[in-house]
Amino acid sequence: MTSKNILVSGASGLIGRSVCDALRRRGHTVRTLSRRHGDVIWHVERGYIDSSAFDGINCIIHLAGENIAQRWSAAARARIVQSRLATTRLLMSEITRHGRKIDFICASGINFYGYDRDDKLTEESPSGSGFLAELCCRWEGAITGSAAAELLADAKFIRTGVVLTPEGGALKKMLPIFKAGLGGPLGWGHQMMSWISLADIVRIYVRAVEDNTLTGAVNAVAPGNVSNAEFTRALGAVLHRPVCLPVPEFALKMVFGEMARETVLANLQVLPQKLRQLRFEWKHPDITTALKAMLQ
C-alpha cells in the first residue's frame, strides 16, 4: 500500500475525527482544513484557502457541512445548502487553479434516493424527491459538473446511512429515553432504516482512499437493513428495557417539521451493492451485533 498525503475538511466532526485517526494509523499523512484550528485555514464566505493547502496533497476527503438535524427554517435550509455547495465549489476552483490530478472523496447521503421508496436501492437507482435528495444531487453535481472534473483522478461519493454510535448523532439522543424504559418505534414503525456503525463508515472511507477499484457513488450502509420497529426492539433488548411507547408521527412532525419526514420517518431500503462486489467485510453487519459492540 502506498501512503497518501490527504487533505480533510470537516475533520473536527464525529466522522472526521475518527477517519483522520484511522488514516494516520494506516501510515497516511493527514492535514486538516478548518476556519480556525486546522493545519490549513480557509474562509469559504471570502473564497479563501491558504495557498499551501494543496502542497504535496494527492487526495481530498470533503466532509464539511452544516448539521441537518435541526428544524428546517428558511435560514437553516440556506445554511445547510451553502455549507455544502460553497465549500465544494471552492475546493473545485482550487483544484482547477493547481491544474494537477487528485483523488476526491466526498460525503453524501442515502437521502439522494428520496425519503419514501418501496424498492430496493442500489447505486444504479435514480435519485428521489425532497429537500435532501435535491441537496445531494446538487452536492455531487458541484463536483461532476465542475470544470475541475477532468482533473480528478477519481471522484467518490460516500452515500451514508444513519450512523450509529453512542458518541453522537441519533443513537446518543435516543439512549437516555430508552434507558429510562420510555423508548418505542417512531411513527408507524415499519419504515425501513438503512444504517451503518461508526466503525464501519470509517473503514469505508479508508477503503475509498486505498482502493482504486472503488469508484463513483458508494452506498455506505450495513447489509442488514431493519425496520424502525425492529431497530427499537433490538435496542431495548440490548439495554434490557421495554419498548412499548411509540412516538406518533404527528408529534414528530410538530417537533421537527419537515425534517422528520425526510429523516426519522424516512423509508429507504438501501443496499451496499458495490461494497458487496468488492467483498468488503463489515465489522458490524447486523443491528444486534452493532448495538452489543457499542453498548455492552
C-alpha positions as CSV (number, residue, x, y, z in Angstrom):
1,M,0.0,0.0,0.0
2,T,1.3,3.4,-1.0
3,S,0.8,6.1,1.7
4,K,-1.0,9.2,0.6
5,N,-1.0,12.9,1.6
6,I,-4.6,13.7,2.4
7,L,-6.4,17.0,3.0
8,V,-9.6,16.6,5.1
9,S,-12.4,19.1,5.5
10,G,-14.9,18.7,8.3
11,A,-12.1,16.9,10.3
12,S,-13.5,18.1,13.7
13,G,-16.8,16.3,13.2
14,L,-17.8,12.9,14.6
15,I,-16.9,11.0,11.4
16,G,-14.0,13.3,10.5
17,R,-12.1,12.8,13.8
18,S,-12.3,9.0,13.5
19,V,-11.4,9.0,9.8
20,C,-8.3,11.1,10.4
21,D,-7.2,8.9,13.3
22,A,-7.7,5.7,11.3
23,L,-5.8,7.1,8.3
24,R,-2.8,8.2,10.4
25,R,-2.7,4.7,12.0
26,R,-2.5,3.3,8.5
27,G,0.6,5.4,7.7
28,H,-1.1,8.2,5.7
29,T,-0.3,11.9,6.2
30,V,-3.3,13.9,7.1
31,R,-3.8,17.7,7.0
32,T,-7.0,19.2,8.3
33,L,-8.8,22.1,6.7
34,S,-10.7,24.5,9.1
35,R,-11.8,28.0,9.6
36,R,-9.8,28.3,12.8
37,H,-7.9,25.4,14.2
38,G,-6.9,23.2,11.3
39,D,-3.5,22.6,9.8
40,V,-4.7,24.7,6.8
41,I,-7.1,27.7,7.1
42,W,-9.9,28.5,4.8
43,H,-12.7,31.2,4.8
44,V,-15.4,29.9,2.5
45,E,-17.5,33.1,2.6
46,R,-14.5,35.0,1.4
47,G,-13.4,32.4,-1.2
48,Y,-10.1,32.0,0.6
49,I,-7.9,28.9,1.1
50,D,-4.3,29.1,2.4
51,S,-2.0,29.0,-0.6
52,S,-0.2,26.0,1.0
53,A,-3.3,23.9,1.3
54,F,-2.6,21.6,-1.7
55,D,1.2,21.3,-1.3
56,G,2.0,17.7,-1.8
57,I,-1.6,16.6,-1.5
58,N,-2.8,13.8,-3.7
59,C,-6.2,13.1,-2.1
60,I,-9.0,15.2,-0.6
61,I,-11.8,14.0,1.7
62,H,-14.6,16.5,1.9
63,L,-16.8,16.1,5.0
64,A,-17.7,19.7,5.8
65,G,-21.4,20.7,6.1
66,E,-24.0,22.2,8.4
67,N,-25.8,19.6,10.6
68,I,-29.1,18.7,9.1
69,A,-30.6,17.6,12.5
70,Q,-32.4,20.9,13.1
71,R,-35.7,22.4,12.3
72,W,-35.6,23.5,8.7
73,S,-36.4,27.2,8.7
74,A,-35.7,29.1,5.6
75,A,-32.4,30.3,7.2
76,A,-31.4,26.8,8.2
77,R,-32.1,25.4,4.7
78,A,-29.9,28.1,3.3
79,R,-27.1,27.3,5.7
80,I,-27.4,23.5,5.0
81,V,-27.2,24.1,1.3
82,Q,-24.5,26.7,1.2
83,S,-22.2,24.9,3.7
84,R,-22.0,22.0,1.2
85,L,-22.1,23.8,-2.2
86,A,-19.9,26.8,-1.4
87,T,-17.2,24.6,0.2
88,T,-17.3,22.1,-2.7
89,R,-17.1,24.9,-5.3
90,L,-14.2,26.5,-3.6
91,L,-12.3,23.2,-3.5
92,M,-13.1,22.6,-7.2
93,S,-11.8,26.1,-8.0
94,E,-8.5,25.4,-6.2
95,I,-8.1,22.1,-8.0
96,T,-8.6,23.9,-11.3
97,R,-6.0,26.6,-10.3
98,H,-3.4,24.0,-9.3
99,G,-4.1,22.0,-12.5
100,R,-3.0,18.6,-11.4
101,K,-4.6,15.2,-10.9
102,I,-6.0,14.5,-7.4
103,D,-8.4,11.9,-5.8
104,F,-11.6,13.4,-4.4
105,I,-13.8,11.6,-1.8
106,C,-16.9,13.5,-0.9
107,A,-19.5,12.8,1.8
108,S,-23.1,12.4,0.5
109,G,-26.2,10.7,1.9
110,I,-28.7,7.9,1.1
111,N,-31.2,10.8,1.0
112,F,-30.1,11.1,-2.6
113,Y,-32.8,8.4,-3.2
114,G,-35.5,10.4,-1.6
115,Y,-37.4,9.7,1.6
116,D,-40.1,7.1,0.9
117,R,-39.2,4.3,-1.5
118,D,-40.6,0.8,-1.5
119,D,-38.0,-0.5,-4.0
120,K,-34.5,-1.8,-3.0
121,L,-32.0,0.8,-3.8
122,T,-28.5,0.3,-5.3
123,E,-26.0,2.8,-6.6
124,E,-27.7,2.4,-10.0
125,S,-31.1,3.6,-8.7
126,P,-32.3,7.1,-9.8
127,S,-32.5,10.0,-7.4
128,G,-35.7,10.7,-5.5
129,S,-37.6,13.7,-4.3
130,G,-37.4,16.0,-1.3
131,F,-35.1,18.7,0.1
132,L,-32.3,16.3,1.0
133,A,-32.5,14.4,-2.3
134,E,-32.1,17.7,-4.2
135,L,-29.3,18.8,-1.9
136,C,-27.4,15.5,-2.5
137,C,-27.8,15.8,-6.3
138,R,-26.6,19.4,-6.3
139,W,-23.7,18.5,-4.0
140,E,-22.5,15.6,-6.2
141,G,-23.2,17.7,-9.3
142,A,-20.9,20.5,-8.0
143,I,-18.1,18.0,-8.5
144,T,-19.1,16.1,-11.6
145,G,-20.3,19.3,-13.4
146,S,-17.2,21.3,-12.4
147,A,-14.5,22.4,-14.8
148,A,-12.2,20.6,-12.4
149,A,-13.9,17.2,-13.0
150,E,-11.4,16.3,-15.7
151,L,-8.6,16.8,-13.2
152,L,-10.0,14.4,-10.7
153,A,-8.0,11.1,-10.9
154,D,-11.0,9.6,-9.1
155,A,-14.3,11.0,-7.6
156,K,-16.1,9.0,-5.0
157,F,-19.4,9.9,-3.3
158,I,-20.0,8.1,0.1
159,R,-23.8,8.0,0.4
160,T,-24.0,7.4,4.1
161,G,-26.9,5.9,6.0
162,V,-27.8,6.6,9.6
163,V,-24.5,6.5,11.5
164,L,-24.9,4.7,14.8
165,T,-22.6,5.5,17.7
166,P,-23.2,6.3,21.4
167,E,-20.7,9.2,20.9
168,G,-23.2,11.3,18.9
169,G,-26.0,11.5,16.3
170,A,-29.3,9.8,16.6
171,L,-28.3,7.0,18.9
172,K,-26.8,9.3,21.6
173,K,-30.1,11.2,21.7
174,M,-32.1,8.0,22.0
175,L,-30.1,6.4,24.8
176,P,-31.4,8.3,27.8
177,I,-35.0,7.7,26.7
178,F,-34.5,4.0,26.1
179,K,-32.5,3.5,29.3
180,A,-35.5,5.0,31.2
181,G,-37.8,2.4,29.6
182,L,-39.6,5.1,27.6
183,G,-38.5,4.2,24.1
184,G,-40.5,2.9,21.2
185,P,-41.0,2.9,17.4
186,L,-41.1,6.2,15.6
187,G,-44.4,6.8,13.7
188,W,-45.8,3.6,12.3
189,G,-42.5,1.7,12.8
190,H,-42.5,-0.2,9.5
191,Q,-40.3,2.3,7.7
192,M,-37.0,0.7,6.6
193,M,-33.9,2.1,8.2
194,S,-30.5,1.9,6.4
195,W,-27.8,2.3,8.9
196,I,-24.0,1.9,9.4
197,S,-21.9,1.8,12.6
198,L,-19.3,4.5,13.1
199,A,-16.5,1.9,13.0
200,D,-17.7,0.7,9.6
201,I,-18.2,4.1,8.0
202,V,-14.6,4.9,9.0
203,R,-13.4,1.7,7.4
204,I,-15.3,2.5,4.2
205,Y,-13.5,5.9,4.0
206,V,-10.2,4.2,4.5
207,R,-11.1,1.7,1.8
208,A,-12.0,4.6,-0.5
209,V,-8.6,6.1,0.0
210,E,-6.7,2.9,-0.6
211,D,-8.7,1.0,-3.2
212,N,-8.8,2.5,-6.7
213,T,-11.4,-0.1,-7.8
214,L,-14.0,1.5,-5.5
215,T,-15.3,4.4,-7.6
216,G,-18.2,6.7,-8.1
217,A,-21.2,6.5,-5.8
218,V,-20.9,4.1,-2.8
219,N,-23.8,3.1,-0.6
220,A,-22.2,3.3,2.8
221,V,-24.7,1.1,4.8
222,A,-24.7,-2.2,6.6
223,P,-26.1,-5.2,4.7
224,G,-28.7,-5.8,7.4
225,N,-31.5,-3.2,6.8
226,V,-34.1,-3.2,9.6
227,S,-37.5,-1.6,10.1
228,N,-37.7,1.1,12.7
229,A,-39.7,-1.2,14.9
230,E,-37.0,-3.9,14.6
231,F,-34.3,-1.4,15.5
232,T,-36.1,-0.2,18.6
233,R,-36.8,-3.8,19.7
234,A,-33.1,-4.6,19.3
235,L,-32.0,-1.5,21.2
236,G,-34.4,-2.3,24.0
237,A,-33.2,-5.9,24.2
238,V,-29.5,-4.9,24.4
239,L,-30.3,-2.4,27.1
240,H,-32.7,-4.8,28.9
241,R,-35.5,-2.3,28.7
242,P,-39.1,-2.5,27.4
243,V,-40.1,-0.7,24.2
244,C,-43.8,-0.1,24.3
245,L,-44.3,3.6,23.8
246,P,-44.5,4.5,20.1
247,V,-44.0,8.2,19.2
248,P,-46.9,9.3,16.9
249,E,-46.0,10.6,13.5
250,F,-47.9,13.9,14.2
251,A,-45.9,14.5,17.3
252,L,-42.6,14.1,15.4
253,K,-43.8,16.5,12.7
254,M,-44.9,19.0,15.3
255,V,-41.4,19.0,16.9
256,F,-39.2,18.6,13.9
257,G,-41.3,19.8,11.0
258,E,-40.4,18.6,7.5
259,M,-37.1,17.3,8.8
260,A,-39.0,14.4,10.5
261,R,-40.5,13.2,7.2
262,E,-37.1,13.0,5.5
263,T,-35.0,11.7,8.3
264,V,-36.5,9.8,11.3
265,L,-39.6,8.8,9.3
266,A,-37.8,8.1,6.0
267,N,-38.5,4.7,4.4
268,L,-35.4,3.7,2.5
269,Q,-34.0,0.2,1.9
270,V,-30.6,0.9,0.5
271,L,-28.3,-2.0,-0.5
272,P,-24.4,-1.8,-0.4
273,Q,-24.0,-3.3,-3.8
274,K,-20.5,-2.0,-4.6
275,L,-19.1,-2.9,-1.2
276,R,-20.5,-6.4,-1.5
277,Q,-19.0,-6.8,-5.0
278,L,-15.6,-5.8,-3.6
279,R,-16.0,-8.2,-0.7
280,F,-15.9,-5.6,1.9
281,E,-16.2,-7.2,5.4
282,W,-18.4,-5.3,7.8
283,K,-17.3,-5.3,11.5
284,H,-21.0,-4.8,12.4
285,P,-23.2,-6.4,9.7
286,D,-26.4,-6.7,11.7
287,I,-28.1,-4.4,14.1
288,T,-27.8,-6.6,17.2
289,T,-24.1,-7.2,16.7
290,A,-23.6,-3.5,16.3
291,L,-25.6,-2.4,19.3
292,K,-24.0,-5.0,21.6
293,A,-20.5,-3.9,20.5
294,M,-21.4,-0.2,21.2
295,L,-23.4,-0.6,24.4
296,Q,-22.2,-3.7,26.3
